[in-house]
Amino acid sequence: MNIEMITAAAARLDGIARRTPLLHAPALDALAGRRVLVKPECLQHTGSFKFRGAYSALSAMTPEMRGRGVIAFSSGNHAQGIARAAQIFGAPAVIVMPSDAPALKIEGTRSYGAEVVLYDRGREKREEIGARLAQERGLTLVKPYDEPQVIAGQGTCGLEIAAQAFELGVSEGDVLVCCGGGGLTAGIALALEAEAPGLRPRPVEPQDFDDTARSLKSGIREVNPVEAGGLCDAILTPQPGELTFPITQKLCGPGLVVSDEEVLRAMALAFRHLKVVAEPGGAVALAAALFSADITADTVICTISGGNTDPATFARALTYI
């Protein structure tokens, strides 16, 4: 992985992906005690940053490879990103999704024309299902984070952050990134290393699913004891990726961990002050920006990585307004 792959992905995504803004609300600064700038990837196509990596991966394939079809496994956001990218290219797409994924994400994936295969993530392994279907049908597997072209696509978000921070005169600070397997974190870290070295990326995770934070402390890829049941379904992964973790380990500051209550409060505050809808997994970085005592930077930039929340969860969050 290198910056050249990210800039090449940016060229392919130019005019396709949205250049999401960098938002600011003085009320959030006052609450956090620091300047808070928010990158709302919930406004990206399909409602999350995942469209960047999905389109990057498919656009790098040969027409013959795309024509045979692609397969992906995802709790919802990578699923929708792959489904939409495949739809743009007229390619078949099969998506392996957990049966407990939000209905909104399952329906959204199907709405882009993809075939959805559901599984029980408590008893079955999505990687095994994906590998079997790929072999049986001749499909190309596009992994959600441990795939170079996916990481490159996510890195285009980092290029935008670097450029937007420069426009605002921000050269130093922490960039808080919602982190599951680490594709967005690694991509942003590589982009910032090249374009804005004074901005330090830091992964943010939910409590009890903090494998990256623990891995950064121990120096080895730690495993979460469970893979399901948490509020932040979009970023619940078994452990950091094989490709992503070495990048995170080299380029990122210490990980941050937030509670479910802090996540719900952040969702409510994003709606109230920024007028954007964040899903739980997409709100962890904002939660850290607002409530973490482990941040000393005067300015933080945080991603809202997705907005595909179900109505019941969003209603629960709004009780915190």
C-alpha positions in Angstrom: 0.0 0.0 0.0 1.2 3.5 -0.8 0.0 7.0 -1.5 0.2 6.4 -5.3 -2.5 3.8 -5.0 -4.7 6.2 -3.1 -4.2 9.1 -5.6 -5.0 6.6 -8.5 -8.2 5.6 -6.7 -9.1 9.3 -6.2 -8.7 9.8 -10.0 -11.1 6.9 -10.7 -13.6 8.2 -8.1 -13.5 11.7 -9.3 -17.0 12.7 -10.4 -18.4 9.5 -8.9 -17.9 9.7 -5.1 -19.1 12.8 -3.2 -16.6 15.2 -1.7 -18.2 15.3 1.7 -17.8 18.6 3.6 -16.0 19.4 6.9 -18.7 20.6 9.3 -18.3 22.7 12.4 -20.8 23.7 15.1 -19.7 26.0 18.0 -22.0 24.2 20.4 -19.9 21.0 19.9 -16.7 22.9 20.5 -18.1 24.2 23.8 -19.2 20.8 24.9 -15.9 19.1 24.0 -13.6 21.9 25.2 -11.8 21.8 21.9 -12.4 22.6 18.2 -14.3 19.8 16.6 -14.5 19.4 12.8 -16.7 16.6 11.5 -16.3 14.7 8.2 -19.9 13.3 7.5 -19.4 10.3 5.3 -23.0 9.5 6.2 -23.7 11.8 3.2 -21.7 9.6 0.8 -23.4 7.4 -1.7 -25.2 4.5 0.0 -24.9 6.3 3.3 -21.3 5.5 4.3 -17.6 5.8 3.3 -17.7 2.2 2.1 -18.8 3.3 -1.4 -15.3 4.7 -1.9 -13.5 1.4 -1.4 -16.1 -0.6 -3.2 -16.0 1.5 -6.3 -12.2 1.7 -6.2 -12.0 -2.1 -6.1 -14.5 -2.7 -8.9 -13.1 0.1 -11.1 -9.6 -1.5 -10.8 -10.9 -4.9 -12.1 -10.8 -5.9 -15.8 -14.2 -5.9 -17.5 -14.0 -9.7 -17.8 -13.6 -10.1 -14.0 -16.5 -7.7 -13.3 -18.6 -9.5 -15.8 -18.3 -12.8 -13.9 -19.6 -11.1 -10.8 -18.4 -10.1 -7.3 -19.1 -11.3 -3.8 -18.7 -9.6 -0.5 -19.5 -10.2 3.2 -20.7 -7.4 5.3 -23.0 -6.3 8.1 -24.4 -3.7 5.7 -22.3 -0.8 4.7 -19.7 -2.6 2.6 -22.6 -4.7 1.3 -24.4 -1.6 0.0 -21.3 -0.1 -1.3 -20.4 -3.2 -3.3 -24.0 -3.6 -4.5 -24.2 0.0 -5.8 -20.7 -0.1 -7.4 -21.7 -3.3 -9.1 -24.9 -1.8 -10.2 -23.1 1.1 -11.8 -20.9 -1.3 -13.8 -23.7 -3.7 -14.6 -22.0 -6.5 -12.7 -23.7 -9.3 -10.7 -23.2 -9.0 -7.0 -23.7 -11.6 -4.2 -23.6 -10.2 -0.6 -23.2 -12.4 2.5 -24.9 -10.6 5.4 -25.6 -11.6 9.0 -29.2 -12.3 9.7 -29.2 -9.9 12.6 -28.0 -6.9 10.5 -30.4 -4.0 10.5 -33.4 -4.6 8.2 -32.7 -1.2 6.6 -29.2 -2.4 5.5 -30.5 -5.7 4.1 -33.3 -4.0 2.2 -30.9 -1.3 1.0 -28.5 -3.9 -0.4 -31.3 -5.7 -2.2 -32.5 -2.4 -3.6 -29.3 -2.0 -5.6 -29.9 -5.3 -7.3 -27.6 -7.6 -5.3 -28.4 -11.2 -4.2 -28.3 -11.3 -0.4 -27.3 -14.5 1.4 -28.0 -14.4 5.2 -26.1 -16.3 7.8 -26.0 -16.7 11.6 -22.8 -14.9 12.8 -23.0 -16.6 16.1 -22.6 -20.1 14.6 -21.3 -19.5 11.0 -18.2 -17.9 9.5 -18.9 -15.4 6.8 -15.4 -15.9 5.3 -16.1 -19.6 4.8 -19.4 -18.9 3.2 -18.0 -16.2 0.9 -15.0 -18.4 -0.1 -17.4 -21.3 -0.9 -19.7 -19.3 -3.0 -16.9 -17.6 -4.8 -15.4 -20.9 -5.8 -18.8 -22.4 -6.8 -19.9 -19.5 -9.0 -16.6 -18.1 -10.2 -17.1 -14.8 -8.3 -14.4 -12.4 -7.3 -14.3 -11.8 -3.5 -14.0 -8.2 -2.5 -13.0 -8.1 1.2 -14.4 -5.3 3.4 -11.0 -4.1 4.6 -8.1 -6.5 3.9 -8.0 -5.6 0.2 -5.5 -3.1 -1.2 -7.9 -1.4 -3.6 -10.5 -1.1 -0.9 -8.0 0.6 1.4 -6.9 2.9 -1.4 -10.5 3.9 -2.0 -11.0 4.7 1.7 -7.8 6.7 1.7 -9.5 9.2 -0.6 -11.4 10.3 2.4 -8.0 11.1 4.0 -6.9 13.1 0.9 -10.1 15.2 1.3 -9.5 15.7 5.0 -5.9 16.9 4.4 -7.1 19.4 1.7 -10.0 20.7 3.8 -7.8 21.1 6.9 -5.3 23.1 4.9 -8.1 25.3 3.6 -9.0 26.0 7.2 -5.5 26.6 8.3 -5.4 23.4 10.4 -2.0 21.8 10.3 -1.9 19.9 13.7 -4.4 17.9 15.6 -5.9 14.4 16.0 -8.0 12.8 13.3 -10.4 10.3 15.0 -11.6 7.5 12.8 -14.4 5.0 13.3 -12.6 1.6 13.3 -13.8 -1.9 12.7 -11.3 -3.9 10.6 -9.3 -0.8 9.9 -9.7 -0.1 6.2 -10.8 3.5 6.7 -8.2 4.0 9.5 -5.3 2.6 7.4 -6.4 4.5 4.3 -6.7 7.8 6.1 -3.4 7.2 7.9 -1.5 6.7 4.6 -3.1 9.8 3.1 -2.3 12.0 6.1 1.3 10.7 6.3 1.8 12.0 2.7 -0.3 15.1 2.7 -0.8 16.3 6.3 1.8 14.8 8.6 0.9 17.1 11.5 -2.5 15.4 11.7 -2.4 12.3 13.8 -4.9 9.5 13.0 -6.4 7.7 16.0 -8.8 4.7 15.7 -12.0 4.8 17.8 -14.0 1.7 18.8 -16.9 0.8 21.1 -16.4 -0.7 24.5 -16.1 -4.5 24.6 -15.1 -4.5 20.8 -11.8 -2.6 21.2 -9.5 -5.1 19.4 -7.5 -2.4 17.6 -6.9 -0.3 20.7 -5.7 -3.4 22.6 -3.6 -4.5 19.6 -1.9 -1.2 19.5 -1.0 -1.6 23.1 0.2 -5.2 22.9 1.8 -5.1 19.5 -0.1 -8.1 18.2 -3.5 -8.6 16.6 -5.8 -9.1 19.5 -9.2 -10.9 19.1 -12.6 -9.8 20.4 -14.1 -12.4 22.7 -17.5 -12.0 20.9 -18.4 -10.8 17.4 -22.1 -9.9 17.8 -24.5 -8.3 20.2 -23.0 -4.8 20.4 -24.8 -1.6 19.5 -22.3 -0.6 16.8 -23.0 -3.4 14.3 -21.2 -1.6 11.5 -17.8 -1.9 13.1 -17.9 -5.3 14.9 -15.1 -7.4 13.5 -13.1 -10.3 15.0 -9.7 -8.6 15.0 -7.7 -6.0 13.1 -7.0 -6.9 9.5 -3.7 -8.5 8.4 -3.1 -5.7 5.9 -4.5 -2.9 7.9 -3.0 -3.4 11.3 0.7 -2.9 10.3 -0.3 0.4 8.8 -2.3 1.4 11.8 0.5 0.3 14.1 3.1 2.4 12.2 1.1 5.5 11.6 -1.6 5.9 14.3 -1.7 7.2 17.8 -3.3 5.3 20.7 -6.8 3.9 20.2 -9.8 5.4 21.9 -12.8 3.5 23.3 -16.3 4.9 24.0 -19.4 3.6 25.7 -22.8 2.8 24.1 -24.3 5.7 26.0 -21.7 8.1 24.7 -22.4 6.8 21.2 -26.1 7.5 21.6 -25.5 10.9 22.9 -23.2 11.7 20.0 -25.9 10.6 17.5 -28.3 12.9 19.2 -25.9 15.8 19.2 -25.0 15.2 15.5 -28.6 15.5 14.6 -29.3 18.5 16.8 -26.2 20.6 15.8 -25.1 19.3 12.4 -28.5 18.1 11.1 -27.0 14.8 10.0 -28.0 11.2 10.9 -25.3 8.9 12.2 -25.6 5.2 12.9 -24.0 3.9 16.1 -20.8 2.6 14.5 -20.5 5.8 12.5 -20.8 8.0 15.7 -18.0 6.5 17.8 -15.4 9.0 16.6 -17.7 11.9 17.3 -18.4 10.4 20.8 -14.6 10.3 21.5 -14.2 13.9 20.2 -16.9 15.1 22.6 -16.4 13.0 25.7 -13.0 11.3 25.8 -10.5 12.5 28.5 -7.7 10.9 26.5 -7.4 13.6 23.9 -5.1 16.6 24.4 -5.2 18.1 20.9 -6.7 21.5 20.6 -8.4 20.5 17.3 -9.9 17.2 16.4 -11.3 16.1 13.1 -13.6 13.1 13.3 -15.4 11.0 10.8 -19.1 10.1 10.9 -18.5 7.0 8.9 -22.1 6.0 8.2 -25.7 7.0 8.7 -27.6 3.7 8.0 -29.3 3.4 11.3 -32.7 1.7 11.9 -35.6 3.9 13.1 -35.8 2.3 16.5 -32.1 2.9 17.3 -32.3 6.4 16.1 -35.4 7.1 18.2 -33.5 5.7 21.2 -30.6 8.1 20.5 -32.9 11.1 20.2 -34.1 10.6 23.8 -30.6 12.0 24.8 -31.5 15.4 23.3 
